[in-house]
Amino acid sequence: MTDRSRRPFIVGTGIAGLYVALRVRELGLKPVLLTKARLEESNTRYAQGGIAAAIGADDSPRLHLEDTLRAGGDLVDRTAAKILTEEAPLRIADLVRYGVPFDTIEGQIQLGREAAHSRSRILHAGGDATGLSIEETIRQRVLDLGVEVRERCVLRALRPLAAGVIEATVSNAEGGETETLDAAPVVLASGGAGSLFRQSSNPPVATGDGMAIAFRAGALLTDMEFVQFHPTTFCREGAPRFLITEALRGEGAVLLNEAGERFMPDVHPDAELAPRDVVARAIVAEIERSGAPCVYLDATRVPRDRLYARFPSVSRFLAAFGLDLARDRIPVAPAAHYTVGGVATDHEARTSIPGLYAVGEVACTGVHGANRLGSNSLLEGLVFGEHAARQLVHPAPGGPAMPARRLVLAWPPGSGWAGSDDDLQAIKDGLWEFVGIVRSAAGLQEAIGLLERIGRRSEPSDPSKPPSDVANAALTGWLIAEAALARTESRGAHFRQDWPRPRAVWNRHLGLLAAAAVRRDRTKGRRRSRPAAPKPRR
């Protein structure tokens, strides 16, 4: 295989995509980085909480593993989680070597505490600007190494060819002429789908298009029903849903209802440091009970100098609205934050399509199970990004195991209309109302109907034509809703008010496959198992 045929195309420039590009370049290949916005625009730069690693004297990878397993609702892939927690100190050492300015006390890296962690193991840089600090450091390293970057270059479609070569269709961000690239291989690092919900902590680019594109190409997706909602984002009419990091609660901030009373101690033994799904649902219950638009985060008991030193980004944001962390109660409410499911991968970042890899939030490694442990997301991008980079340099066959439960889904063809801002807003409203923090069969069916109607207009009738952003958004939202309807239980970040408890029969992953891709495989003589769980009736 020649150097050119091995030149990887990496789609996305968050921590996962940047780290893969950096490591691949260090290992001797010449990758191409594609991003649909600017190089620096990704979820990574908005990550305030930090990055988890067991480097403290009272900590160990085993304890980090136990916390990860506990948070994941009995769905965590134990091997993946063991890889994550054991390799975490090595990847932190990489970041230090690259120059990430982690916060220190007397020469030692400072470690913070977050919800559901049994030890202080959260590293920060610039206080609450950890993601930004990591991204800027790695991005500069990538540029210094001369990695080719194509900004405002949008991935439109993928088509598997022979021998692990992927045909990628791209265009400029304004939707101009398309270009076809024969790439061997392609790495999806395109991020999650949080901004498809009306209330979200994510930047506008997090629309889940990589998941939709991979699904159409025939890739297996898993765990799409699990969407994590961050409990505390700034809640004021006309203001952005700025994330108020849970590290504040780790420092002693508490949640108060409209009457000024704490409510979390009555909900969970860990109170404000309970798992994110528990805190988010408790806040929703308080909002519904009181009729108020929000609850309040009170950090006024935390020493003023510590607040300003540890949370400069939050402090600056709040100051623009006349609020002071050390003086005022901060209005907060939950918002969509992290897509737990995605394109299924094995432990080497290989998807079910030879030549296609996935890393970061677009991927589903199984490491988060049903509910991600806070500050494991940046770490996941680094750890499995390292595995992806080594696999790109020394490729070997492999891929994810097929889940015991599967849905083979037929997304309706459309008229090819590009869609409108009104369609995109309808998707966001429908997902927030019906596929949000609390779900039901009736609401999920309502969402599925809405998304299918938008899909019938916006999806191209000719599969050779690339779909629009609206078509991708509708498809990704539909996959989340279909998976949520199929999982008749509550577990982790997926809560059904009509099925409010976990069920042993659902202690397994749910896979999603495109019916058209299954038919293509059968035509080519490759057998694929029939789904173990039928598509639910509506």
ROBARO-617675 format. One record per residue (C-alpha): residue in one letter; x, y, z. Coordinates in steps of 0.1 Angstrom, whole numbers, padded with zeros to 4 digits, always signed. Example, Ala and Ser with C-alpha at 12.3 -4.5 7.8 and 13.67 -1.06 7.14 Angstrom:
<recs>
A+0123-0045+0078;S+0137-0011+0071;
</recs>
This chain:
<recs>
M+0000+0000+0000;T+0015+0034-0010;D+0018+0063+0013;R-0010+0082-0005;S-0034+0053-0003;R-0028+0052+0034;R-0033+0090+0040;P-0061+0092+0066;F-0089+0117+0064;I-0100+0128+0099;V-0134+0145+0101;G-0137+0168+0131;T-0113+0189+0152;G-0123+0184+0188;I-0099+0167+0212;A-0103+0133+0195;G-0097+0144+0160;L-0068+0167+0169;Y-0051+0141+0190;V-0055+0114+0163;A-0040+0138+0137;L-0011+0147+0160;R-0003+0111+0169;V-0006+0099+0133;R+0017+0126+0121;E+0042+0118+0149;L+0040+0081+0138;G+0049+0089+0102;L+0017+0094+0082;K+0003+0126+0067;P-0033+0130+0077;V-0058+0156+0064;L-0081+0173+0089;L-0116+0183+0078;T-0139+0205+0098;K-0172+0220+0089;A-0164+0252+0108;R-0132+0268+0120;L-0104+0246+0132;E-0110+0256+0168;E-0148+0252+0169;S-0158+0221+0188;N-0174+0208+0220;T-0139+0204+0235;R-0133+0241+0240;Y-0165+0244+0261;A-0156+0216+0285;Q-0153+0233+0318;G-0152+0204+0343;G-0119+0189+0334;I-0104+0155+0326;A-0103+0125+0349;A-0073+0104+0357;A-0062+0084+0388;I-0029+0102+0395;G-0035+0111+0432;A-0017+0094+0461;D-0050+0081+0474;D-0064+0070+0440;S-0059+0041+0416;P-0071+0030+0381;R-0091+0003+0399;L-0111+0029+0419;H-0116+0050+0387;L-0128+0019+0370;E-0153+0011+0398;D-0167+0047+0397;T-0171+0044+0359;L-0189+0011+0362;R-0212+0024+0389;A-0222+0054+0369;G-0229+0034+0337;G-0261+0015+0349;D-0247-0020+0343;L-0241-0014+0306;V-0204-0004+0307;D-0181-0025+0286;R-0157-0035+0314;T-0127-0041+0291;A-0131-0006+0275;A-0134+0010+0309;K-0103-0008+0321;I-0084+0004+0291;L-0097+0040+0297;T-0088+0041+0334;E-0054+0023+0332;E-0042+0044+0303;A-0054+0077+0317;P-0022+0086+0335;L-0002+0079+0303;R-0024+0102+0282;I-0021+0129+0309;A+0017+0126+0307;D+0013+0131+0269;L-0006+0164+0275;V+0020+0176+0300;R+0047+0167+0274;Y+0028+0188+0248;G+0026+0217+0272;V-0010+0217+0285;P-0008+0241+0315;F-0026+0221+0342;D-0034+0240+0374;T-0009+0232+0402;I-0004+0238+0439;E+0032+0240+0450;G+0044+0222+0419;Q+0018+0194+0421;I-0012+0190+0397;Q-0043+0202+0415;L-0071+0176+0416;G-0108+0184+0420;R-0139+0164+0429;E-0170+0159+0408;A-0203+0140+0411;A-0201+0102+0413;H-0163+0102+0417;S-0151+0086+0450;R-0118+0105+0449;S-0105+0139+0438;R-0091+0131+0403;I-0103+0159+0381;L-0074+0179+0364;H-0081+0214+0354;A-0063+0240+0333;G-0071+0277+0335;G-0096+0269+0363;D-0128+0261+0343;A-0112+0265+0309;T-0098+0229+0307;G-0112+0220+0273;L-0101+0253+0258;S-0065+0249+0272;I-0062+0213+0259;E-0076+0221+0225;E-0054+0252+0219;T-0023+0233+0230;I-0029+0203+0207;R-0041+0225+0178;Q-0009+0245+0178;R+0011+0213+0179;V-0009+0200+0149;L-0002+0232+0130;D+0035+0232+0139;L+0038+0197+0124;G+0023+0209+0092;V-0008+0188+0092;E-0031+0198+0063;V-0063+0213+0075;R-0094+0220+0054;E-0117+0244+0072;R-0154+0249+0063;C-0153+0216+0046;V-0185+0195+0053;L-0187+0158+0051;R-0218+0149+0031;A-0217+0111+0025;L-0196+0080+0029;R-0195+0050+0006;P-0174+0019+0013;L-0154+0007-0016;A-0131-0024-0019;A-0102-0031+0004;G-0111-0008+0031;V-0112+0024+0010;I-0140+0049+0018;E-0154+0073-0008;A-0161+0105+0010;T-0183+0133-0005;V-0175+0167+0009;S-0186+0203+0001;N-0179+0237+0014;A-0199+0249+0044;E-0221+0271+0022;G-0234+0240+0003;G-0216+0246-0030;E-0202+0220-0054;T-0194+0186-0039;E-0161+0169-0042;T-0154+0131-0040;L-0124+0119-0021;D-0111+0083-0022;A-0097+0080+0013;A-0081+0051+0030;P-0091+0053+0058;V-0116+0078+0072;V-0118+0087+0109;L-0150+0101+0121;A-0144+0125+0150;S-0174+0148+0142;G-0188+0151+0178;G-0222+0146+0193;A-0258+0157+0187;G-0266+0178+0217;S-0275+0210+0198;L-0304+0191+0181;F-0323+0198+0214;R-0339+0232+0219;Q-0320+0236+0252;S-0284+0226+0249;S-0250+0233+0264;N-0234+0225+0230;P-0221+0248+0202;P-0242+0249+0170;V-0219+0225+0152;A-0229+0196+0174;T-0257+0183+0151;G-0249+0146+0150;D-0244+0146+0112;G-0215+0120+0115;M-0239+0095+0130;A-0265+0100+0103;I-0239+0097+0075;A-0224+0066+0090;F-0258+0050+0094;R-0266+0056+0058;A-0233+0040+0048;G-0242+0009+0066;A-0223+0013+0099;L-0237-0002+0131;L-0248+0023+0157;T-0254+0015+0194;D-0270+0030+0225;M-0285+0060+0207;E-0313+0063+0234;F-0288+0075+0260;V-0285+0113+0259;Q-0270+0129+0289;F-0286+0162+0302;H-0263+0184+0323;P-0282+0195+0354;T-0269+0230+0357;T-0269+0254+0327;F-0276+0291+0330;C-0313+0297+0327;R-0324+0332+0318;E-0347+0343+0290;G-0326+0356+0261;A-0293+0343+0274;P-0274+0313+0261;R-0275+0280+0280;F-0240+0285+0293;L-0228+0254+0312;I-0223+0259+0350;T-0197+0232+0358;E-0206+0206+0384;A-0171+0213+0398;L-0188+0241+0416;R-0209+0215+0434;G-0177+0197+0441;E-0165+0228+0459;G-0196+0230+0481;A-0223+0248+0460;V-0258+0236+0467;L-0291+0236+0448;L-0321+0255+0461;N-0357+0256+0449;E-0378+0287+0445;A-0385+0288+0482;G-0347+0288+0490;E-0347+0252+0503;R-0323+0225+0494;F-0340+0195+0478;M-0312+0171+0467;P-0306+0156+0502;D-0341+0141+0501;V-0335+0127+0466;H-0301+0109+0469;P-0275+0101+0496;D-0249+0121+0477;A-0272+0151+0474;E-0258+0176+0448;L-0230+0151+0439;A-0254+0124+0428;P-0251+0112+0392;R-0261+0137+0366;D-0293+0119+0355;V-0305+0119+0391;V-0298+0156+0396;A-0313+0166+0363;R-0346+0147+0370;A-0348+0161+0405;I-0345+0197+0391;V-0372+0190+0365;A-0395+0177+0393;E-0389+0208+0414;I-0395+0231+0384;E-0428+0213+0376;R-0439+0213+0413;S-0432+0250+0418;G-0441+0263+0384;A-0408+0283+0384;P-0386+0283+0353;C-0355+0272+0371;V-0338+0263+0404;Y-0308+0281+0419;L-0272+0272+0424;D-0259+0288+0456;A-0221+0290+0460;T-0221+0318+0485;R-0206+0296+0512;V-0175+0288+0492;P-0146+0312+0499;R-0147+0341+0475;D-0110+0338+0465;R-0114+0301+0457;L-0145+0309+0435;Y-0127+0335+0414;A-0095+0315+0411;R-0112+0282+0402;F-0140+0294+0380;P-0129+0325+0360;S-0149+0316+0329;V-0181+0312+0348;S-0174+0343+0368;R-0168+0364+0337;F-0200+0351+0320;L-0222+0358+0350;A-0207+0393+0354;A-0221+0401+0320;F-0256+0395+0335;G-0249+0414+0367;L-0244+0383+0388;D-0216+0373+0412;L-0209+0337+0422;A-0198+0349+0457;R-0230+0370+0462;D-0259+0357+0441;R-0279+0326+0436;I-0275+0315+0400;P-0306+0304+0380;V-0300+0270+0364;A-0319+0243+0346;P-0309+0211+0327;A-0300+0211+0290;A-0288+0184+0265;H-0251+0179+0270;Y-0236+0147+0257;T-0245+0119+0233;V-0236+0087+0250;G-0244+0064+0220;G-0231+0067+0185;V-0212+0047+0158;A-0202+0014+0174;T-0165+0007+0176;D-0143-0020+0191;H-0114-0012+0214;E-0092-0001+0185;A-0117+0025+0172;R-0127+0002+0143;T-0163+0004+0131;S-0183-0023+0114;I-0172-0009+0080;P-0135-0018+0071;G-0115+0014+0067;L-0139+0035+0088;Y-0129+0045+0123;A-0147+0066+0149;V-0134+0084+0180;G-0148+0108+0206;E-0184+0117+0211;V-0195+0104+0176;A-0183+0069+0187;C-0198+0044+0211;T-0170+0025+0227;G-0193+0012+0255;V-0171+0029+0281;H-0199+0051+0293;G-0227+0025+0295;A-0260+0042+0301;N-0247+0074+0317;R-0213+0090+0313;L-0192+0096+0344;G-0183+0133+0345;S-0149+0143+0330;N-0144+0109+0313;S-0153+0123+0278;L-0121+0143+0271;L-0102+0113+0284;E-0121+0089+0261;G-0110+0110+0231;L-0074+0108+0241;V-0073+0071+0251;F-0091+0057+0221;G-0076+0083+0199;E-0042+0068+0207;H-0056+0033+0198;A-0070+0047+0165;A-0037+0063+0156;R-0017+0031+0161;Q-0043+0012+0142;L-0041+0036+0112;V-0003+0031+0111;H-0005-0007+0116;P-0040-0017+0104;A-0055-0050+0113;P-0089-0065+0107;G-0116-0061+0134;G-0147-0043+0144;P-0174-0042+0171;A-0195-0072+0182;M-0231-0073+0171;P-0254-0065+0200;A-0279-0091+0211;R-0307-0067+0204;R-0309-0049+0171;L-0334-0028+0151;V-0332-0028+0113;L-0347+0005+0104;A-0360+0019+0071;W-0356+0057+0069;P-0381+0070+0044;P-0368+0085+0011;G-0377+0121+0005;S-0382+0147-0022;G-0347+0161-0017;W-0358+0196-0005;A-0329+0211+0014;G-0351+0220+0044;S-0354+0253+0062;D-0346+0269+0095;D-0382+0262+0105;D-0377+0225+0100;L-0345+0226+0121;Q-0363+0244+0149;A-0392+0219+0147;I-0366+0191+0152;K-0351+0208+0182;D-0385+0215+0197;G-0398+0180+0191;L-0367+0163+0206;W-0367+0186+0237;E-0405+0181+0243;F-0407+0143+0235;V-0372+0128+0237;G-0359+0148+0266;I-0352+0141+0302;V-0385+0124+0309;R-0399+0102+0281;S-0430+0081+0273;A-0442+0059+0245;A-0468+0084+0233;G-0443+0113+0232;L-0417+0092+0215;Q-0442+0082+0188;E-0451+0118+0184;A-0414+0127+0178;I-0409+0098+0154;G-0439+0109+0133;L-0426+0145+0132;L-0391+0135+0122;E-0403+0111+0095;R-0425+0139+0080;I-0394+0162+0079;G-0374+0133+0065;R-0398+0126+0037;R-0393+0162+0025;S-0356+0167+0031;E-0340+0133+0024;P-0328+0129-0012;S-0349+0105-0033;D-0317+0097-0052;P-0293+0080-0028;S-0263+0091-0049;K-0271+0127-0039;P-0258+0140-0006;P-0284+0149+0020;S-0288+0183+0035;D-0281+0193+0071;V-0318+0192+0079;A-0320+0156+0066;N-0291+0146+0087;A-0306+0163+0118;A-0339+0146+0112;L-0323+0112+0108;T-0301+0114+0139;G-0330+0126+0160;W-0352+0098+0146;L-0325+0072+0155;I-0325+0085+0191;A-0363+0084+0193;E-0366+0049+0178;A-0340+0035+0202;A-0357+0053+0232;L-0391+0038+0221;A-0376+0003+0218;R-0359+0003+0253;T-0389-0003+0275;E-0372+0005+0308;S-0355+0033+0326;R-0317+0031+0330;G-0291+0059+0334;A-0297+0088+0311;H-0328+0071+0295;F-0359+0076+0317;R-0394+0064+0307;Q-0422+0075+0329;D-0442+0046+0316;W-0414+0022+0324;P-0398+0039+0354;R-0374+0011+0366;P-0346-0009+0351;R-0355-0044+0337;A-0331-0073+0337;V-0342-0082+0301;W-0327-0049+0290;N-0293-0053+0306;R-0278-0052+0271;H-0269-0029+0243;L-0293-0020+0214;G-0279-0018+0179;L-0293+0001+0150;L-0288-0009+0113;A-0301+0006+0081;A-0324-0017+0062;A-0310-0006+0029;A-0274-0015+0041;V-0286-0049+0053;R-0302-0056+0018;R-0270-0045+0001;D-0250-0069+0023;R-0273-0098+0015;T-0271-0090-0022;K-0233-0092-0020;G-0235-0126-0004;R-0226-0114+0031;R-0250-0127+0057;R-0261-0105+0086;S-0281-0117+0115;R-0318-0109+0117;P-0327-0085+0145;A-0333-0101+0179;A-0359-0074+0187;P-0385-0064+0161;K-0391-0028+0152;P-0418-0015+0177;R-0453-0011+0164;R-0468+0024+0162;
</recs>
